[in-house]
Amino acid sequence: MNLTKRQLVQLKRGREMKENPPTMFSYLKTGKWKYLYMLLLFGGVSIFAWFKNEYIILAFVIGYALGVFYRDFQWAVVFRRFWPISIEITNWDRVDELISENEKQAT
């Protein structure tokens, strides 16, 4: 089965998490570029709105940013709660097989 690069990365990440269950820090670490981008984007728009005295836009942008971070935090909490079940029902032999097949094709 041919996997995309992103699928292969996800399989490897899942295999790593099998031994080391995910933590909040691991979520921040894997999404650091996304959060940096959002921080710069929302920060820039917030500063612009602040200097233009557009406080409604400022409140909307800050609320939207907080909502994004809250959503990701809640997703991480749910993921951690159900991770032990995922470990039990995943066919890890098949995961290892897919990884080795696609690493051979990549070389």
C-alpha positions as CSV (number, residue, x, y, z in Angstrom):
1,M,0.0,0.0,0.0
2,N,1.5,3.3,-1.0
3,L,1.3,6.0,1.7
4,T,1.8,9.7,1.3
5,K,4.7,11.3,3.3
6,R,2.2,12.8,5.7
7,Q,0.6,9.4,6.4
8,L,4.0,7.8,6.9
9,V,4.9,10.5,9.5
10,Q,1.6,10.0,11.3
11,L,2.2,6.2,11.5
12,K,5.7,6.8,12.9
13,R,4.4,9.3,15.4
14,G,1.7,6.8,16.5
15,R,4.3,4.1,16.9
16,E,6.4,6.5,19.0
17,M,3.4,7.3,21.2
18,K,2.8,3.6,21.8
19,E,5.7,3.6,24.2
20,N,5.5,7.2,25.3
21,P,1.9,8.3,25.7
22,P,1.1,11.8,24.5
23,T,1.4,14.8,26.8
24,M,0.3,18.4,26.5
25,F,3.9,19.3,25.8
26,S,4.2,16.8,23.0
27,Y,1.1,18.4,21.3
28,L,2.7,21.8,21.6
29,K,5.9,20.4,20.3
30,T,4.4,18.8,17.2
31,G,2.2,21.9,16.4
32,K,4.8,24.6,17.3
33,W,4.9,26.1,13.7
34,K,1.1,26.2,13.5
35,Y,0.9,28.0,16.9
36,L,3.8,30.4,16.0
37,Y,2.0,31.2,12.7
38,M,-1.3,31.8,14.5
39,L,0.4,33.9,17.2
40,L,2.1,36.1,14.6
41,L,-1.1,36.4,12.5
42,F,-3.5,37.1,15.4
43,G,-0.9,39.3,17.2
44,G,-0.4,41.4,14.1
45,V,-4.1,41.9,13.5
46,S,-4.6,42.6,17.2
47,I,-1.9,45.3,17.2
48,F,-3.3,46.8,14.1
49,A,-6.8,46.9,15.6
50,W,-5.5,48.4,18.8
51,F,-3.8,51.3,17.1
52,K,-6.8,51.9,14.9
53,N,-9.1,51.9,18.0
54,E,-11.1,49.1,16.5
55,Y,-11.8,47.4,19.8
56,I,-14.6,45.2,18.5
57,I,-12.3,43.7,15.9
58,L,-9.6,43.3,18.6
59,A,-12.1,41.5,20.9
60,F,-13.1,39.2,18.0
61,V,-9.6,38.3,17.1
62,I,-8.5,37.6,20.7
63,G,-11.7,35.6,21.3
64,Y,-11.1,33.6,18.1
65,A,-7.5,32.9,19.0
66,L,-8.5,31.8,22.5
67,G,-11.2,29.6,21.0
68,V,-8.6,27.9,18.7
69,F,-6.3,27.2,21.6
70,Y,-9.1,25.9,23.8
71,R,-10.3,23.6,21.0
72,D,-6.9,22.1,20.6
73,F,-6.5,21.8,24.4
74,Q,-9.8,19.9,24.6
75,W,-8.9,17.7,21.7
76,A,-5.6,16.8,23.4
77,V,-7.5,16.0,26.7
78,V,-9.9,13.7,24.8
79,F,-7.1,12.1,22.8
80,R,-5.1,11.3,26.0
81,R,-8.2,9.8,27.6
82,F,-8.8,7.4,24.8
83,W,-5.2,6.7,23.9
84,P,-5.1,3.4,26.0
85,I,-8.0,2.1,24.0
86,S,-6.3,3.0,20.7
87,I,-3.2,1.1,21.8
88,E,-5.3,-2.0,22.4
89,I,-7.3,-2.0,19.2
90,T,-4.6,-1.0,16.8
91,N,-2.9,-3.7,14.8
92,W,0.7,-2.7,15.5
93,D,2.2,-5.4,13.4
94,R,0.4,-4.0,10.4
95,V,1.6,-0.5,11.3
96,D,5.2,-1.7,11.4
97,E,4.7,-3.5,8.1
98,L,3.3,-0.4,6.4
99,I,6.2,1.7,7.7
100,S,8.8,-0.7,6.5
101,E,7.2,-1.1,3.1
102,N,7.0,2.6,2.5
103,E,10.5,3.3,3.8
104,K,11.9,0.8,1.3
105,Q,10.0,2.5,-1.5
106,A,11.3,5.9,-0.5
107,T,14.9,4.8,-0.8
